[in-house]
């Protein structure tokens, strides 16, 4: 390993100085860092005797009594909204009621393609209600509706998608000649607020799809994106908070040509309880971790393991309260016999605790604690203990801190993290450190600088640390600007450079790219990179484009990349196209091929070869709650296919029937049936 660390020490000193200046010095006049004209509003909660009928029509008498606000402000630029928005808020002993009126001078251009609950909303017009029931500015619920009445929600920390498990709420919407309207009903029973809470923080938002921008209320929150600027909803007579619980049993049967995969009938149970202080507790017995439609990874070359999302309910619930991924990456854990976890916020204390056990002595324990300093900073401690019969005991822990200082149109931040590992026997006892600082803006120049070091013997068996023995300094610059008029809707450029070393040699490189977005729905990106990695020259150039960017059913893209990896030629080509053959039938075709070299187990460079992958996905919506899907995956000479019926209902039994094995390399004769209830 390269021994000269003088440049790293010099950079650390420079970065520390820059971080101090980032948080302490006043901004130059060009940044327009001024206080908003008004302080965060405080609104007295209005109680209504007769709740609204949730039908999307704002003709109920309660809206005449409810708190009414307008004067939304744009998030992307410091300017008023382009189309007028109004919102109303009230409650009764059972629920909170929210209404929106979205005036629109071009109602024919209102977009509401998404009809499936919890589907992607980013291309649609929508309204959103954020609610912090602890009044701390750190844990917001989000309730979102598009003009078709389709719902999307986010629960603090994350949750499983079974509707009765996470808690149901209702919404409706409708379009007319002057725009569109929406209504929401949010029961108090689905919110984790502490006993006696009388004040909530909240905000309203609206997305105007054709302009691809969002407006917020109150205006001071849109100008300075700090939760201290959220509105306060005061004097709420919240209902008493009893101990609430829900049981989620499942039953599974699998018939398969693979004898190890067969299950005549198996069952399991998940339990979730919410204490009066809002803390959640969970337990699971014999959870099903096999019947998962996982992501189909791209075959674009990468030097390290890809980080993939988690879909298993036990790990989804409260995941945001857990340790950072370098210590805890839940996909490292396989099948379990039982597990338990607890998470929540109590005052300025935020915590998450998880334990998972498998017969034979395998145990995974994860802890995360954060002390919150208002909305501006936090200090945290994490620890993960892994014990398995055939592996040495492994303990990984860490300290972290993050501070920010918002200003009009952006924020400054600094962060520092330290991690250490201890492993039974020889080796596996080392550390990792990361420090960084930066300035982010919605418009204009964004920058960040970071130093990261992961020592040779760092070993976090339950964490995502794909490389050890690496030290690296990184500088990122990014500039974005949007336009209200003309053919160009936005454009951005970015530049990144790093220098460092690994166990195998020097690392350095730079990346430069430019992206264009046209109002017509087209976009294009170009870029180049060059550098050195572990004794090999690396680099590439790329170009790509997307069409129908604003239409989820007809969008497509193509991109090309060429250069070298391990001093060998590299080529990558991809095309993706979505189709909409009928009102309920949608499909997507993804074709990729790559020509790349790789390393064998001894570190020798293998000759480059062509690899190909074809993924063809079809979805047919019988109703908004019942779907048939099928996927064909052709990779090299291997072909896999499977079909599934998924029933995800508001109340009652969720059902999943899978023909084939979604995660196999080739076709497997298999039938799996899984049913889920909530009690």
Secondary structure, DSSP 8 states (H G I E B T S, - for coil): -----HHHHHHHHHHHHHHHHHHHS---GGG-----SS---EEE--B-SS----SS----THHHHSEEEE--EESSSSSB-SS-EEEEEEE-SSEEEEEEEEE-TTGGG------STT---TTS-EEEEEEETTSSSS--EEEEEETT--EEEE-TT---S-HHHH---EEEEEEETTEEEEEEEEEGGGS---TT---EEEEEEEEEGGGTEEEEESHHHHHS--GGGSEEEE---------EEEEEEEEEEEEESSGGG-EEEEEEEEEEEE-TTS-EEEEEES---SS-----------SS--------HHHHTTGGGS--TTT--GGG----SEEEEEEEEETTEEEEEEEEEETTTEEEEEEEEEEEETTTEEEEEEEEEEEETTEEEEEEEEEEEEEEEEETTEEEEEEEEEEEEEESSSS---EEEEEEEEEEESSEEEEEEEEEEE-TT---TTS-----SEEEEEEEEEEEEE-SSSSEEEEEEEEEEEEEEETTEEEEEEEEEEEEEETTS-EEEEEEEEEEETTEEEEEEEEEEEESTT-TTT-EEEEEEEEEETTEEEEEEEEEEEE-SSSSEEEEEEEEEEEEEEE-TTS-EEEEEEEEEEEEEEEEESSSSEEEEEEEEEETTEEEEEEEEEE--SSS-EEEEEES-TT-SS---EEEEEEE---
